[in-house]
Amino acid sequence: MSDATLVRPAVRPGLRVSRHLTPYLLIAPVLAVLAVLLAYPLAIGLYTSLTSLRIGRWDQAQFVGLDNYVRIIESGSYFAAAGVTFNFGLMCVVAEMPLGLGLALLLNRELPGIGVYRALCLVPLMMPNIVSALIWRSMLDPTGVINHILAPLGFMNYTWLADPNTVLFGLLIIDVWMMTPQVLILMLAALQGIPSEIYEAARVDGADGWQRFRSITFPLILPFALVSLMIRSIELIQVFDVIFVTTQGGPAQASKVLHIAAYREGFVDGYLGNGMAYAVMLGLTVLVVVLVVARRYLAAQASAYGEA
């Protein structure tokens, strides 16, 4: 076949698109949908936080600027709710991260029936949070099964969720049972991604179990651990459903986290402007956590895989 028989399709000059512009055109529909579904509601919420909007007084709303933010900060309610959120989040992270890693190390073994054990560990994650919270609220009742189990230790008829001194520990038990499998999944995936040849070489060099974990396992799973930490931190900052079902922020506001405070301010007391101000500050807190952990994640990833 000669070159003369080759026919090249004609391309109109007006239809040519710059190679640099093509990716943006391809994602333009998605960006348009996000703008409608996310950007517009965010803009409305931000504007609402700058007004005196109240339920039942829609026509009396006025623009008040940053007065709502100043009010909730000066009253100390924001810092009180932020303190409860921080304490509860720290307790959950400190308990769930080591426990999830420990379970992942146990389940990362080729043992008879290991698939069954892995499936059983994921059962709490498959249950709706509301269902789990209601079950555990019943179990933590003064006459519930938890007090019967701990009766030899003197915990009979103990009010776990009705005592300001122990309510966070009761909520900690619920959250650990529900969310530790989430950490387990990421840690197990990270462990199974480590080549076995690395461990074999370390054994040949005489490294014991602790040395292999410290020098090989932990550095390689650290990026995954940071991702898990970021996900859990975001979820704990925004925790609402479990606390609302079990304690509704009580007793004596001992479990009044930021999301509960925003809900009560906006929908119980009726001050939508103040409630939205809580929500905006909550979103900024989440953004700060994401940026800090993401930066640490990039550094850990570069350290674990950049030199390899």
C-alpha positions as CSV (number, residue, x, y, z in Angstrom):
1,M,0.0,0.0,0.0
2,S,1.5,3.3,-1.0
3,D,1.5,6.5,1.0
4,A,-0.9,8.1,-1.4
5,T,-3.6,5.7,-0.4
6,L,-3.4,6.6,3.2
7,V,-6.2,9.0,4.2
8,R,-5.8,11.1,7.3
9,P,-9.0,12.3,9.0
10,A,-9.4,16.0,8.7
11,V,-9.4,18.0,12.0
12,R,-11.0,21.3,12.2
13,P,-8.6,23.9,13.6
14,G,-11.4,25.3,15.8
15,L,-11.9,21.9,17.5
16,R,-8.3,21.6,18.7
17,V,-7.9,21.8,22.4
18,S,-4.7,22.5,24.3
19,R,-3.2,19.4,26.0
20,H,-3.0,21.4,29.2
21,L,-6.6,22.4,29.0
22,T,-8.0,18.9,28.3
23,P,-7.7,17.5,31.9
24,Y,-9.7,20.5,33.3
25,L,-12.4,20.0,30.6
26,L,-12.7,16.3,31.6
27,I,-13.2,17.0,35.3
28,A,-15.4,20.1,34.7
29,P,-18.7,18.1,35.0
30,V,-17.6,16.7,38.3
31,L,-16.5,20.1,39.6
32,A,-19.9,21.5,38.5
33,V,-21.8,18.9,40.5
34,L,-19.5,19.5,43.5
35,A,-20.1,23.2,43.3
36,V,-23.9,22.6,43.4
37,L,-23.9,20.0,46.1
38,L,-21.1,21.3,48.3
39,A,-20.0,24.8,47.6
40,Y,-23.5,26.3,47.6
41,P,-24.6,24.8,50.9
42,L,-21.2,25.7,52.4
43,A,-21.7,29.3,51.3
44,I,-25.2,29.4,52.7
45,G,-24.0,27.9,56.0
46,L,-21.2,30.4,56.3
47,Y,-23.5,33.3,55.6
48,T,-26.0,31.9,58.2
49,S,-23.3,31.9,60.8
50,L,-22.9,35.7,60.3
51,T,-26.6,36.4,60.9
52,S,-29.0,36.4,63.9
53,L,-31.3,33.8,62.3
54,R,-33.6,32.0,64.7
55,I,-36.1,29.2,64.3
56,G,-39.6,30.8,64.0
57,R,-38.2,34.3,63.4
58,W,-37.1,33.9,59.8
59,D,-38.0,37.4,58.7
60,Q,-36.2,39.0,61.6
61,A,-32.7,37.7,60.8
62,Q,-30.0,40.4,60.5
63,F,-26.4,40.4,59.5
64,V,-24.3,40.5,62.7
65,G,-20.8,39.7,61.3
66,L,-18.6,37.8,63.7
67,D,-20.9,38.4,66.8
68,N,-22.0,34.8,66.9
69,Y,-18.3,33.6,67.0
70,V,-17.4,36.1,69.7
71,R,-20.4,35.1,71.7
72,I,-19.8,31.4,71.8
73,I,-16.1,32.0,72.5
74,E,-16.6,34.5,75.3
75,S,-19.2,32.3,76.9
76,G,-16.7,29.5,77.2
77,S,-19.1,27.0,75.8
78,Y,-17.0,26.3,72.7
79,F,-13.8,25.6,74.7
80,A,-15.8,23.4,77.1
81,A,-17.2,21.4,74.2
82,A,-13.8,21.3,72.5
83,G,-12.2,20.1,75.7
84,V,-14.7,17.2,75.9
85,T,-14.1,16.4,72.3
86,F,-10.4,16.4,72.7
87,N,-10.4,14.2,75.8
88,F,-12.8,11.7,74.2
89,G,-10.9,11.6,70.9
90,L,-7.6,11.2,72.7
91,M,-8.9,8.3,74.8
92,C,-10.3,6.5,71.7
93,V,-7.2,7.0,69.6
94,V,-4.8,5.8,72.4
95,A,-7.0,2.7,72.9
96,E,-7.9,1.9,69.3
97,M,-4.6,2.4,67.4
98,P,-2.5,-0.1,69.5
99,L,-5.4,-2.5,69.8
100,G,-6.1,-2.5,66.0
101,L,-2.4,-3.0,65.3
102,G,-2.1,-5.8,67.8
103,L,-5.1,-7.6,66.3
104,A,-3.7,-7.1,62.8
105,L,-0.4,-8.7,63.9
106,L,-2.3,-11.7,65.3
107,L,-4.5,-12.0,62.2
108,N,-1.6,-11.7,59.8
109,R,-0.7,-15.3,60.4
110,E,-1.4,-18.4,58.3
111,L,-3.3,-20.4,60.9
112,P,-6.2,-22.9,60.5
113,G,-9.5,-21.0,60.3
114,I,-7.8,-17.6,60.2
115,G,-10.4,-16.4,57.7
116,V,-13.2,-17.0,60.2
117,Y,-11.4,-15.0,62.9
118,R,-10.9,-12.1,60.5
119,A,-14.5,-12.1,59.5
120,L,-15.6,-12.2,63.2
121,C,-13.4,-9.2,64.0
122,L,-15.2,-7.2,61.2
123,V,-18.8,-7.8,62.6
124,P,-18.9,-4.6,64.7
125,L,-18.0,-2.6,61.7
126,M,-20.9,-4.0,59.7
127,M,-23.5,-3.0,62.3
128,P,-25.2,0.4,62.1
129,N,-23.8,2.8,64.7
130,I,-27.2,3.5,66.2
131,V,-27.9,-0.2,66.7
132,S,-24.6,-0.7,68.4
133,A,-25.1,2.3,70.6
134,L,-28.5,1.1,71.7
135,I,-27.2,-2.4,72.5
136,W,-24.3,-1.0,74.5
137,R,-26.5,1.5,76.3
138,S,-28.6,-1.5,77.5
139,M,-25.5,-3.4,78.4
140,L,-24.0,-0.5,80.4
141,D,-27.3,0.1,82.3
142,P,-27.0,-0.3,86.1
143,T,-28.8,-3.7,85.7
144,G,-27.0,-4.6,82.5
145,V,-24.7,-7.4,81.6
146,I,-21.5,-5.3,82.1
147,N,-22.2,-4.7,85.8
148,H,-23.0,-8.4,86.3
149,I,-19.7,-9.4,84.7
150,L,-17.8,-6.8,86.9
151,A,-19.8,-7.5,90.0
152,P,-16.9,-9.3,91.7
153,L,-14.9,-6.0,91.4
154,G,-17.7,-4.0,93.1
155,F,-19.3,-2.5,90.0
156,M,-22.8,-3.9,90.6
157,N,-25.6,-1.3,89.7
158,Y,-22.9,1.1,88.6
159,T,-24.2,4.0,86.4
160,W,-21.6,4.1,83.6
161,L,-23.5,6.6,81.4
162,A,-25.2,8.6,84.1
163,D,-22.1,9.6,86.1
164,P,-20.1,12.6,84.9
165,N,-16.9,10.9,86.1
166,T,-17.4,7.7,84.1
167,V,-19.6,8.7,81.1
168,L,-16.6,9.1,78.8
169,F,-15.2,5.7,79.8
170,G,-18.6,4.2,79.0
171,L,-18.6,5.9,75.6
172,L,-15.0,4.8,75.1
173,I,-16.0,1.1,75.5
174,I,-18.7,1.6,72.8
175,D,-16.4,3.4,70.4
176,V,-13.6,0.9,70.8
177,W,-15.9,-2.0,70.1
178,M,-17.3,-0.3,67.0
179,M,-14.3,1.3,65.4
180,T,-11.3,-0.8,66.2
181,P,-12.1,-3.0,63.2
182,Q,-11.6,0.0,61.0
183,V,-8.0,0.4,62.3
184,L,-7.6,-3.4,62.0
185,I,-8.5,-3.4,58.3
186,L,-5.9,-0.7,57.4
187,M,-3.2,-2.3,59.5
188,L,-3.8,-5.8,58.2
189,A,-3.6,-4.5,54.6
190,A,-0.4,-2.8,55.4
191,L,1.2,-5.9,57.0
192,Q,0.1,-8.1,54.1
193,G,1.8,-5.7,51.6
194,I,5.2,-6.1,53.1
195,P,7.3,-8.6,51.1
196,S,8.2,-11.7,53.0
197,E,11.8,-11.6,51.6
198,I,12.6,-8.6,53.8
199,Y,11.8,-10.6,56.9
200,E,13.7,-13.6,55.6
201,A,16.8,-11.4,55.1
202,A,16.4,-10.0,58.6
203,R,16.2,-13.5,60.1
204,V,19.4,-14.5,58.2
205,D,21.1,-11.4,59.7
206,G,20.0,-12.6,63.2
207,A,17.3,-10.0,63.9
208,D,14.8,-11.1,66.6
209,G,11.0,-10.4,66.6
210,W,11.2,-7.0,68.3
211,Q,14.1,-5.9,66.0
212,R,12.1,-6.9,62.9
213,F,9.1,-5.0,64.1
214,R,11.0,-1.9,65.0
215,S,13.2,-1.7,61.9
216,I,11.0,-3.2,59.2
217,T,7.3,-3.5,60.2
218,F,6.7,-0.2,62.0
219,P,8.4,2.1,59.4
220,L,6.6,0.4,56.5
221,I,3.2,0.5,58.1
222,L,3.6,4.0,59.5
223,P,2.0,5.7,56.5
224,F,-1.1,3.5,56.8
225,A,-1.2,4.1,60.5
226,L,-1.2,7.9,59.9
227,V,-4.1,7.5,57.4
228,S,-6.0,5.5,60.0
229,L,-5.2,8.1,62.6
230,M,-6.5,10.9,60.3
231,I,-9.7,9.1,59.5
232,R,-10.4,8.3,63.2
233,S,-9.5,11.9,64.2
234,I,-12.0,13.4,61.7
235,E,-14.7,10.9,62.8
236,L,-14.1,11.6,66.5
237,I,-14.1,15.4,66.1
238,Q,-17.5,15.0,64.3
239,V,-18.9,12.3,66.6
240,F,-22.6,12.8,67.1
241,D,-24.8,9.7,66.6
242,V,-23.5,7.5,69.4
243,I,-23.4,10.2,72.0
244,F,-26.8,11.5,71.0
245,V,-28.4,8.1,71.3
246,T,-26.8,7.2,74.6
247,T,-26.3,10.4,76.6
248,Q,-27.4,13.4,74.5
249,G,-24.4,15.3,75.9
250,G,-25.1,14.7,79.5
251,P,-24.9,14.2,82.4
252,A,-24.0,17.7,83.4
253,Q,-22.7,18.3,79.9
254,A,-19.9,15.8,80.6
255,S,-20.2,14.3,77.1
256,K,-21.2,17.5,75.3
257,V,-18.9,17.3,72.3
258,L,-18.7,20.0,69.6
259,H,-21.3,18.4,67.3
260,I,-23.8,18.0,70.2
261,A,-23.2,21.6,71.2
262,A,-23.9,22.8,67.6
263,Y,-27.0,20.7,67.4
264,R,-28.4,22.0,70.8
265,E,-27.5,25.6,70.0
266,G,-29.1,25.5,66.6
267,F,-32.1,23.1,66.8
268,V,-32.9,22.8,70.5
269,D,-32.4,26.4,71.6
270,G,-33.3,27.7,68.1
271,Y,-30.3,30.0,67.5
272,L,-29.4,28.8,64.0
273,G,-26.7,31.5,63.6
274,N,-24.9,30.4,66.7
275,G,-25.3,26.7,65.8
276,M,-23.8,27.3,62.3
277,A,-20.9,29.2,63.9
278,Y,-20.2,26.1,65.9
279,A,-20.3,24.0,62.7
280,V,-18.0,26.4,60.9
281,M,-15.4,26.2,63.7
282,L,-15.8,22.5,63.8
283,G,-15.0,22.3,60.1
284,L,-12.0,24.5,60.5
285,T,-10.8,22.2,63.3
286,V,-11.1,19.2,61.0
287,L,-9.2,21.0,58.3
288,V,-6.3,21.7,60.7
289,V,-6.2,18.1,61.8
290,V,-6.2,16.9,58.2
291,L,-3.4,19.3,57.1
292,V,-1.2,18.3,60.1
293,V,-1.6,14.6,59.7
294,A,-1.4,14.7,55.9
295,R,2.0,16.5,56.2
296,R,3.2,13.9,58.6
297,Y,1.9,11.2,56.3
298,L,3.9,12.5,53.3
299,A,7.0,12.6,55.4
300,A,6.5,9.1,56.7
301,Q,5.8,7.8,53.2
302,A,9.0,9.4,51.8
303,S,11.0,7.9,54.7
304,A,9.5,4.4,54.2
305,Y,9.6,4.2,50.4
306,G,11.8,7.0,49.1
307,E,15.0,5.4,50.1
308,A,14.1,2.0,48.8
